[in-house]
Amino acid sequence: MQKGQVTIKDIAKELGISPSTVSKALKGHRDISSSTKQAVKKLADSWNYKPDQIALSLKGGLSKTIGVIVPEIAHYFFSTVIGGIEDMAYDSGYHVMFCQSSELYARELKAVETLLSCRVDGILVSVSKETENFDHLRKIKNNNIPLVFFDRGCEEIDTDRVIVDDETGAYEAVSHLISIGCKNIIHLSGPPNLSIGKNRKDGYLRALREHNMPVDEPNIIKCDSIEAATIIVPELLKREYKPDGFFAVNDLTAATTMNIIKNMGFKVPDDIAVVGYTSGMISDITNPTLTSVEQHGYLIGKEAVSLLIDRIEKKHDLPWQTKIIKTELVIKGSTLRSLENIYAQNKSLSYSG
C-alpha cells in the first residue's frame, strides 16, 4: 500500500498500465475494458485515491486557492478575521492556505515564497510588526498575483486593502476617558512603522486637542505587549503626576496594565480608567471588564476575500479600492465611574490649550 497522497502514476505503476489509461478508467471512458476499469477502481478505493483538485483546477487557469499571511493565528482579532476569510472563500468555491509570520519579517518573507511556489491565485496579507522592507510584497504584484492588505498594510504599494477606521476608534476611546474626568491620559502605543500604530496615535492626539488638553509627548510610549507593559507601566505609576487614564493599543496590553494598577494599590476605574483595542474575549474576563474598541474582524475577513476574488476573476477593472470598517466603542467596567466621581473629576478639570 502506498503512503502519503496517492497519484495516478502510483496506480499505473502497480497495475503495469499507463497513467493515461488509469485516468480514462477512472472517468469511465468507453475505450477502456470493463476488467481494467474494475481493477483500477478497486485499487484506487483500497489506496483511498483522491483527485488532485488543484491540478484539475489549473487546467481551467485557476488553482481556486488563495493564500493568507497573518501575524498571529491565535490572536483573538486575527482569529475572527480568519473566520470571515474562510467562510467567504468557502462560499465562493475557493480553498485557503494560511501562513503565520509570528510578527517576524523573516517568516513573512518565507511565507510569500511558499505561497508563490504553490501557485495560489491571490494573496491576503497583514504585515508583521518587524516588516519595514516591502520588496517581497512587491514581488507578489510583479508576478501578476492579486494582493489585498487587511488591517495592516504598506502605503508604498498600490493595491486593494481593507482597514479599520483606527483613527476614529482611538479618538472615541480617548474622548470617552476625557468625558469621565481623566486629565492625564497615557497612550500605550503600537509600532510606529505600522499604519495602525500611527492612526491610533493620531486619534489620541486629536481627542486631546479637540478637548483643549495639552499634548505631553512623554505620555506616548511604545508598549504593545504583556512583556513591555510589565516593565513600563509600574514606572509610569511612580510619576509625581500620576496618570488617571490609559489608552492601550490592544486588549492584552490593557489587561496587563489593569492588573499592575490594582497590584500597586490603585482602583480601576475610580483612580485610573483603562481602555483597550479589540474588544475580544479578554475584555469580558478581566476584573473589572474592559472597555475596548470593537474592530469587527469577521467583516474585515469577508470584505478582504471579496475584493481579492473580484481581482482574481477580473469582475471589474476599477482603481484600487480601500474599504474602511467602522469601529465601535464598547463601554464596560474599566471606565464605569460613579456619577459622583465623574462630576468631581470634571469639576476639577483645568486644561491649557
N, C-alpha and C positions, 0 to 999 in steps of 0.2 A: 504493500500500500504506500502511496506517495505521502510525503509530509509537506506541510505548507500548502500554498494555493496551487491547485491542480490546473494544468493548462491543456489545451487541445493537443499540443505536441507530446505531452506525457501520455495521453490516452493512445495517440497514434503509435508511439514507440512501443507501448505494451502490447498492442494488438498487431503490430507489424504492418500497419497501413499508413497512408499519407495523411497529414493534417487536414488537407482539403476534403478527403473522404470522411474524416471524423466530423468536420464542420457540416458537410452536406447531410450526413446521417443524423446528426442532432436536430437538423432542420426538417427532417423527413423527406429529403429530396427523392424524387421518383427514380433517379438513375442509380440509387444505392439499393442493394438487395435487402430483403427483409431480415436475413440472418445477420448481415453486417450491422444493420440498424439496431437489432436486438442486442448484439454483442457490445456495441458502443454505448447504448443506453444503460445496460446492466453495469458496465464498468464505471461509467460516469456517475451513476447513482451510488455505487458502493464506495467510490472515492469522494463523494459529495462535491462533484464538479459544479462550479458556478460560473456563468459567463462573466468576462471582464467588462463591466458596464462602461468604464472609462474608455477602453479600447473601442467598444462598439460606438459610443457617442462621438469619438474622434472622427469616425468615418463621416459623420454629419458636420464636421468642422468645429464642434464644441465638446469639451470634456464634461460639461454640465457640473463642474466643480469650482467652487470659489475658495480662496484662501483667506484666512483671518489671522492677523498678528495682534495679540492682546498683551498688555503689560503683566497682568496677574489674573489667571483664570479663577482663583479662589476669592478674589476681592468682590465684595457684595455688588458694587456698582457694575463692574465688568461682567459678573455672572448674570445680572439682569440684562445687560446688553447682549450677551451670548444667547440668552433665551429668545430675544427678539430676532436675532440673526438666524438661529436655527429654525424657528417657526416660519419666518418669511421665506427662507431658502427652500425648506421642505414643501411649502405650499406652491412654490414656483418651479418645482421639479429639479432642484439643484442639491448637490452634496456639498458638505463643508469640511475643510481641513483646517484645524486650529493649531496655531503655534504660539507658545508663550515666551515673551522676551525676558520675563522676570526683572523688568526695568533695567536691562543691560544692553548696551549698544551692540556688543559682540554677538549676543544671541539674536538680536533683531536682524543683524546683518546675515547671519546663518539662516534664519527663518525665510528671508527673502530669497536666498539662493535655493533653498529647499522647495519653496512653492513654485518658483520659476522652472525648476527641473521637473516638477510634477505636471507641468503644462496646465496649470489652472487657468480658468477663463478670465478671472479678475481677482483683485486682492483688496481687502479691507485692512486698514492699519490704524492703530492708536499708538503713537510713538512712545518710546521709553523715556524715563527721566534723564538717562545719560546721553541721549541722542542729540548731537549738535552738528554732525556731518550727515548730509542727506543724499549723498551720491547713490547709495544703494536703493533709495526710493525713486530717484530719477531713473535708475536702470529699469524699473518696472515700466515707467512711461516710455522709455526708449525702446523697449521690447513690444510696444503697442499693446500692453496689457492694461485694461481699465483699472484705475486706482481710486479708492474713496477713503478719505480720512474720517474717523469718527472720534469725537471728544477731543483728542489731542492730534494736531496736525502740524504741517510745515507750511508757513506762509510763503516760502520761496517757490513752492511748486504749484502750478496752476492745475487744479483738478477739482472734482466734486468733494464736498465734505458735509458732515452732519455734526453740528456743535451745539453745546448748551449755552444759553444766554448767561454765562458766568458773571459778567459784569453787573447785570441787573440782580442776579441772585445774591451776590455779595452786598450790593447796595441795600437791598431789602433786609438782609441779615443784620447789618451794622445799624441801619436806621431803626430797626426794632430794639437793638441794645440801647441806643440813644433814647428811645421813647420810654424805656423803663428806668431811666435815670443814670445810665452809665456815662462817666465823664472821661475815663482813662482806659481806652479800649486797645488791647493788644491784637495785632494780626499775626497769627502763626501762618506764614505764607508758604507757597509751593515753589518749585524750581523756577527761577526767572527766565530760563530758556524755553519754557513751555508756555503756550498761549493761555492755558488755564491758570497758571500762576500769575501771569501779567494781568489777565482780565479780572481775577478775583481781587487782586491788589487795587486795580483801578476802581472797582466798585466800593471797596473800603474807603479809598481816598475821596470819592465823590460824595459818599454819605457824610463824611466829616465836614467837607467844605460846604455842602448844601445846608448843613445844620450849624454853620458858623463855628465849628470846633477847630482847634489848632491841629495841624498835622505834625506829629512828632516822629521823625524818622527812626529813632531807637525803638519805637513801638511796633516796627515792622521787622520781624525776624524770620528767616528761613527755618521752618520747623514743620516737617510734614510726615513724621513717623513717630512710633512709640519711643524708639531709642533716643531720638532728638529731643522729644518733649520731656523725657525723664531727666535729661541734663539741663535743658534750657529753662523750663517753667519754674523750678524751685528758685533759680536765681532771679527771675522776674518778680516773684512774690516777696523777695527780700529787699526790693527797691524801697526807698523812702516814700516815694509817691506811688503807692501800690495800685496795680490795675484793678478795676472793678468790672471789667468785661473782657472776654476773649472771643475772637472770631477765628476759628481754625479752618484750614484749607480742606480738611477731611474729618470724618467722624472718629477714626481711630485716634488721631491726634487730640481731638476734642475730648473723647472719653478718658484718655490718659491724663489730660490736663485737669479734668474734674476730680479724678482720684487723687492727684497731687494736691490740689486745692484743699480737699477735705482732710487729707493726711497732715497738712500743715496747720490745721485748726480753723479754717475758714468755712463758711456756709455757702452752699450753692442752692439757690441763686441770690439769697439775700445779701451776702457780702460780695460775691463775684458771680456774674452770669456768664454762661458759655453757649456759643452757637457753633455747630459743626456744618459739614457739607457732604451730603449723600442721602441722608435720611433712610438708612438701611436698618437691618435688624439690630445693629449695635445701639441705635438711638432708642430702642424700646426696652433694652435690658440694663441700661445704666441706671444709677440711683443718685439723683432723680433722672427721669427720662430726658433725653437730649433734644433740644430744639435744633433743627437742621434744615438744610435746603434740599428739597427733593429734585432730582435731575431727570427722572423718567427714562431710565436706562433702556427698558424694554422697547420703548418707542424709538429711541435712537438706533437700536439694532435693526428694527424693521425698516426704518427710513433709509439707513445706510445700504441695506441689501437691495431695496427697491431702486435706489439710484444706480447701484452697480450693475444690476441686471438690465436696466434701461440702456446703459452704455454697452454692455456685452452684446445685447441683441439689437443694438442700434435702433431703438424705438424712437429716438429723436436726435437731432443734431443741434441742440441748443448750446449756448455758452455754459461754461462751468457753473454749477449750482452750489449754493451754500444754504442748507436748511438749518434753521435755528430753533432749537427746542426750548420752550419757556420753562422756567423753574417755578417752584412753589415753596414758600417758607412754611414749614410745619412746626408750629409752636407747641412745646412740651414743657416739662417740669424745670429744665435748667435755666429758664428765663421767666417763669411764672412767679414774679414777686407779688407780694400782697399790695393792695391798692394804697394802703397807708405808707408802705415802703416806697412805692413809686412816687407818691406825692411828695414825700420827704426828700427823696433824691432829686426830683425835678426842681423842687423849690430852692435847692442849694446850687443848682447849675449856674455857672458863670463862664461863658465862652468868650474867648477873644478871637476875633476874626482874623 
